Amino acid sequence: DHPLEQVIGNPSQSVRTRRQLELDAEMCMFALNVSRTELKNIKEAMADSAWIESMQEELHQFDRLDVWELVDRPLCANVINLKWL
């Protein structure tokens, strides 16, 4: 048993197998979303509302599951190093 706020989806809806989903319209929508072309750069990503929504949902999940903590960046320190290849 899990707290209701940790349940993803509608808890009152019955569980469906992959085979059942193949016959469902949701499977069609899933295939359409998965087959989208991959974005090439940050400019394309920031212009795509679906991408922004997906990233916001990912960040929300990190926060909800308490898997990270934002902290201040140390002075005079790069948090992420870059190396051009």
DAMOGI-V546542 format. One record per pair of residues at least 12 apart in sequence whose C-alpha atoms are under 8 Angstrom apart, sorted by the first residue. I is the first residue (numbers start at 1). J is the second residue. D is the distance in Angstrom with one decimal. If there is no record, write none. Layout:
I	J	D
I	J	D
This chain:
none
